[in-house]
């Protein structure tokens, strides 16, 4: 296959076939294996978040400041500081990522969370520690919420420079929710929600 269009078509077919095989295989898996797969996916998400955080630090050390100043000259409406968005930043790993990003003098960090109440409470806790961050409600499993956030970030900040896809969901082993519903919710949030936000 030659050309960009050809490669894109090939990639689309590969993903379609991969998704079909996953769905067929998933339905035939024993319950124990499904639970194990769910825990594995959660571990992968957490590992990806750690890799992103390490990559941000490395990029900063390698001269990300110079690149940002160049971008700022090209887009005069953008803030002088880079804009970082952390999904699911009100607790756990996401909360710690927000703290680390907000500690950088050239980064304006925006904490997002599904719950307005919990998100603002997290921001208040950071402010008490002398850390200033922005906040906006965002549910990555909700297309309307994503669209609203996209419009807001574009209007208020001219876009973003750093996106940390931390938001995710994982059911506990003892959760009584039927496994099919657990799987649907997990994939909708951890995969499709993240993909929709990136788009």
C-alpha positions in Angstrom: 0.0 0.0 0.0 1.5 3.3 -1.0 0.8 6.9 0.2 -0.6 8.3 3.4 -4.2 7.5 2.5 -3.3 3.9 1.9 -1.6 3.5 5.2 -4.6 5.2 7.0 -6.9 2.8 5.3 -4.8 -0.2 6.3 -4.6 1.1 9.9 -8.4 1.4 10.0 -8.9 -2.1 8.7 -6.4 -3.5 11.2 -8.1 -1.7 14.1 -11.5 -2.9 13.0 -10.4 -6.5 12.7 -8.6 -6.3 16.1 -11.7 -4.9 17.8 -13.8 -7.7 16.3 -11.4 -10.4 17.4 -11.3 -8.9 20.9 -15.1 -8.8 21.2 -15.4 -12.4 20.1 -12.6 -13.7 22.3 -13.8 -11.7 25.3 -17.3 -13.3 25.2 -15.8 -16.8 25.3 -13.4 -16.0 28.3 -14.2 -17.6 31.7 -15.2 -15.1 34.4 -11.9 -15.5 36.2 -9.9 -14.6 33.1 -12.2 -11.6 32.5 -11.5 -10.3 35.9 -7.8 -10.7 35.4 -8.0 -8.9 32.1 -9.9 -6.0 33.7 -7.1 -5.7 36.4 -4.5 -5.9 33.7 -6.1 -3.0 31.7 -6.2 -0.9 34.9 -2.5 -1.6 35.5 -1.7 -0.6 31.9 -3.6 2.7 32.3 -1.7 3.5 35.5 1.7 2.6 33.9 0.9 4.9 30.9 0.2 7.8 33.3 3.5 7.3 35.0 5.3 7.2 31.6 3.6 10.5 30.6 4.7 12.1 33.9 8.3 11.0 33.4 8.2 12.1 29.8 7.0 15.6 30.7 10.0 16.0 33.1 12.4 14.7 30.5 11.0 17.0 27.8 11.4 20.0 30.2 15.0 19.2 30.8 15.7 18.8 27.1 14.6 22.3 26.1 10.8 22.2 26.1 10.9 25.8 27.3 12.6 27.0 24.1 10.0 25.2 22.0 7.2 26.7 24.0 8.5 30.2 23.6 8.6 29.6 19.8 5.0 28.4 19.9 4.0 31.4 21.9 5.4 33.7 19.3 3.4 31.9 16.6 0.2 31.9 18.5 0.0 35.3 20.2 -3.3 34.6 21.9 -1.9 31.8 23.9 -0.8 32.3 27.5 3.0 32.6 28.2 2.9 29.4 30.3 2.0 26.0 28.9 -1.5 24.8 29.7 -1.7 21.3 31.2 -4.9 19.3 31.7 -5.2 16.3 34.0 -8.3 14.2 33.8 -9.6 12.5 36.9 -7.3 14.8 38.9 -9.3 15.0 42.2 -7.7 12.0 43.8 -5.0 9.3 43.7 -2.4 9.3 41.0 -4.2 12.1 39.1 -4.1 14.4 42.2 -0.3 13.8 42.5 0.3 14.5 38.8 -1.6 17.8 39.2 0.7 18.7 42.2 3.8 17.9 40.3 2.8 19.8 37.1 1.5 22.8 39.1 4.9 23.0 40.8 6.5 23.9 37.5 6.7 27.7 37.1 6.0 27.6 33.3 2.9 25.3 33.5 -0.7 26.4 34.2 -2.4 23.2 35.4 -6.1 22.6 35.1 -7.6 19.8 37.3 -10.7 18.1 35.9 -13.1 15.7 37.5 -16.6 14.3 36.9 -17.9 15.7 40.2 -17.9 19.5 40.5 -18.0 19.2 44.3 -15.0 16.7 44.6 -13.0 18.6 42.0 -13.4 21.9 43.8 -12.6 20.3 47.1 -9.3 18.9 45.6 -8.4 22.4 44.3 -9.1 23.9 47.8 -6.8 21.4 49.4 -4.1 22.3 46.9 -4.5 26.0 47.5 -4.2 25.5 51.2 -0.8 24.0 50.4 0.1 27.0 48.4 -0.5 25.4 45.0 -2.7 27.3 42.5 -4.6 25.3 39.8 -7.6 25.8 37.6 -10.6 23.6 37.6 -13.3 22.4 35.1 -15.8 19.6 35.3 -15.2 16.8 32.7 -16.7 13.4 32.3 -14.8 11.6 29.6 -17.6 9.1 29.2 -20.0 11.8 28.2 -19.7 13.3 24.7 -21.5 16.5 25.7 -19.1 17.1 28.6 -16.2 16.6 26.3 -17.6 19.1 23.8 -18.3 21.6 26.5 -14.7 21.3 27.9 -13.2 21.6 24.4 -15.0 24.8 23.7 -14.1 26.2 27.1 -10.4 25.4 26.9 -10.2 26.9 23.4 -12.0 30.1 24.5 -10.2 30.6 27.8 -6.7 29.4 27.0 -6.5 29.0 23.2 -6.1 25.3 23.5 -3.7 23.1 25.6 -0.1 22.0 25.5 -0.2 18.9 27.8 -3.0 16.4 28.2 -2.6 13.7 30.9 -5.3 11.0 30.4 -5.5 9.8 34.0 -9.3 9.3 34.3 -10.3 5.7 34.4 -12.5 3.2 36.1 -11.9 -0.2 37.8 -14.5 -2.3 39.5 -13.6 -4.1 42.8 -13.6 -7.9 42.7 -16.5 -8.0 45.2 -18.7 -5.6 43.1 -22.1 -7.2 42.5 -22.5 -5.5 39.1 -22.9 -8.1 36.3 -19.7 -8.6 34.6 -21.0 -7.6 31.2 -22.0 -4.3 32.6 -18.6 -3.9 34.2 -16.9 -4.6 30.9 -19.1 -2.2 29.0 -18.6 0.6 31.5 -14.8 0.0 31.7 -14.3 0.0 28.0 -16.6 3.0 27.5 -14.5 5.1 30.0 -11.0 3.7 29.8 -10.8 3.3 26.0 -13.6 5.0 24.1 -13.8 8.0 26.5 -10.0 8.6 26.3 -10.0 8.2 22.5 -12.9 10.7 22.2 -11.2 13.3 24.4 -8.0 13.0 22.4 -9.9 13.5 19.1 
